[in-house]
Amino acid sequence: MKEVDEIELIKSVGNKIRDARILKGFSQVTLSYDANIPKNQVGRIERGEISTSITTLFKICKALNIQMQELFIIQEIK
């Protein structure tokens, strides 16, 4: 399995958050409100533009009703 670098990890986490949000039928605004974080921060996290804190990830997971560890399951990258 190829080692995952930091940028790939940040993008993977963002993609998983976006997928979970869409699956729940939430807009970025709804997620930002439920997680009590700025809307532009949700977008930046989902696009993998920023590395966010564990506290923010916890708030997002709580709002989406998902387990935090789900964000860090990395599939083999080709």
Buried (B, 14 or more C-beta within 10 A) or exposed (E): EEEBEEEBBBBBBBBBBBEBBEEBEBEBEBBBBBBEBEBEBBBBBBEBEEEBEEEBBEBBBEBBEBEEEEBEEBEEEE
